């Protein structure tokens, strides 16, 4: 007969075995959760996924001002359009068709003014690829550089009144030619800005049967000010921003269909305040409110590297909260593409896909 001591021993052993079984099962279950989280499409995120406004447009920057050329040919550009299409980009925008003496296409007018002959017709290349991948192409106007030298925007009118006619005659037959980008960038009320935007917007619409136009100014926030002088910290106030852009929109809304403010010159805790104003002004004047979600990092001492994913995420989430109509970026090929010269760009592409479950 079993004595009390052996009974207790057996009971303890059984209890230990049961506990070990439960522990093992629990560890296996927990391990499965951890493994699933690590391998899932957005499982490693500790914030809600997909809450931002997806990027559906990008600039094409091959007449660069401050980022290096990647020296791509048709093969590389074709691959990049495929990468864009894979994440839902439906619009490509040539940021400028020329800057000072370098141009993207063999314009008779600009060559006659001393510009250099390009080795490849990039306008034709981009339009043919946009045709192939079912994207909309927006043509960016010519930037003479005189505005940057003088602060007077009206300098840009002379060349572009010829460029607009010439490019539409040469390339307007492409199905993908769906709009115009008035490429002169401003931040605040600038000499000649209303007149110049209005005149160029009207010229674009008149020649093309009313195709849409847009602008992409910057907000004169603290990062813009610091970019000019590291000792300066104070940017434009939300109130000043609203007052100045109310006047500009009032003068251009009949010929400018959308405004995509650059989002990188203000701090992340200022996004909602400025974005709310931008959306309110766009609605007031019947314009589309886009965001130019910069995919390069303005917070680094090196100009310019691909942005930290969380910074891009926060900007896209603010745009979604404020009801923006579209997000475009400057710019996919350098700062988000898997084949970019920057290794970090491909990682940003992967993090973006995880976040949006692509």
DATA-V998286 format. One record per run of one state. SS is the DSSP state (h for helix, s for strand, l for the rest). FROM is the first residue (numbers start at 1). LEN is the number of residues. If there is no record, write none. Layout:
SS/FROM/LEN + SS/FROM/LEN
This chain:
l/1/3 + h/4/36 + l/40/15 + s/55/6 + l/61/13 + h/74/13 + l/87/4 + s/91/4 + l/95/3 + s/98/2 + l/100/2 + s/102/2 + l/104/4 + h/108/5 + l/113/3 + s/116/1 + l/117/5 + h/122/12 + l/134/2 + s/136/5 + l/141/1 + s/142/2 + l/144/2 + h/146/5 + l/151/4 + h/155/17 + l/172/5 + s/177/5 + l/182/11 + h/193/16 + l/209/3 + s/212/4 + l/216/2 + s/218/1 + l/219/3 + h/222/7 + l/229/9 + h/238/15 + l/253/5 + s/258/5 + l/263/5 + h/268/17 + l/285/3 + s/288/5 + l/293/3 + s/296/2 + l/298/7 + s/305/2 + l/307/2 + h/309/13 + l/322/4 + s/326/4 + l/330/2 + h/332/4 + l/336/7 + h/343/14 + l/357/2
